[in-house]
Every structure is written in C-alpha cells, then in structure tokens.
Amino acid sequence: MGLKRFIRTHVLEPVFGADNAAHVVDFAVSEVQHAVAILKTTELGAQVAQIVKDVTAKTNTDGSPMTGAQKFEHALADVLPLAVAFLTTKGAIGVAVDEVEDVARELLQSTFNDVKSSTAGSLAGQILALFGIKL
C-alpha cells in the first residue's frame, strides 16, 4: 500500500469521510514530499544527515554560536552541489542548482528535524497519535 493510500484509508477517511479524503491527500502529500522521503533513503540522504551532524558543532568566526538559520544556510551550501551531482548520476541530465534548491531545502529541513531537533520528533509523534497512527 502506497503512502497516499495509507493516509487516505487509515487517517483521513475516518476524520473527513471518504468523499473528501482524496482531496486532502492530494494536498497533504506532495510530489516534493514523496521525493524527499525517497532521497532520505539514498546515499544522498546519508550524506545530508552527516552534514547536519557536522554543522551543529560549527561556530561563527568569532567563536559565537551560529543561529539555526546560519547553520541551515551553511549546510545548504554543502548539500546543493551534492544533490545536483546525485540527481545527474541518476539520469536527471543538466539539472541546475536553482532547479534543485527547493527540494534540497526540504530534504535538509526534514533531515534537521530527524537528526537534531529535540522537539520535532516528539511533536510529530503526538500529531500522529491524534489520528490513531503509531509508527
């Protein structure tokens, strides 16, 4: 069973009814989110996770701690060329950095949430529980 069908059948239909669930799923799970989920299972996903781990220890040149936004942008600068190279080797010939940036940002944010956020996982678990899903 695919992710959209699982969400529609087990989460949305009980809450919104069968007639409305398909429309909600189309909005709730985008192609970008599917692509990010798949990319997280690849060697690119592993590289991004390592970049996230490495960037959390970084400081500014004056020794002060980086903000979350600074860490994100620093990591994005490392992730973008990796994402372009990865997609090119998979057959997306001629993919440019600006074409990859939005997906790379979502991949990076999702990975930050998985690897370093102390609250995202806990909150996500609570949200899933609201809909009767236990992972």
Sequence and secondary structure as in RCSB ss.txt:
>XXXX:A:sequence
MGLKRFIRTHVLEPVFGADNAAHVVDFAVSEVQHAVAILKTTELGAQVAQIVKDVTAKTNTDGSPMTGAQKFEHA
LADVLPLAVAFLTTKGAIGVAVDEVEDVARELLQSTFNDVKSSTAGSLAGQILALFGIKL
>XXXX:A:secstr
  HHHHHIIIIIHHHH HHHHHHHHHHHS HHHHHHHHHTTSHHHHHHHHHHHHHTT B TTS B  HHHHHHHH
HHHHHHHHHHHHHHTT TT  HHHHHHHHHHHHHHHHHHHT SSHHHHHHHHHHHTT   
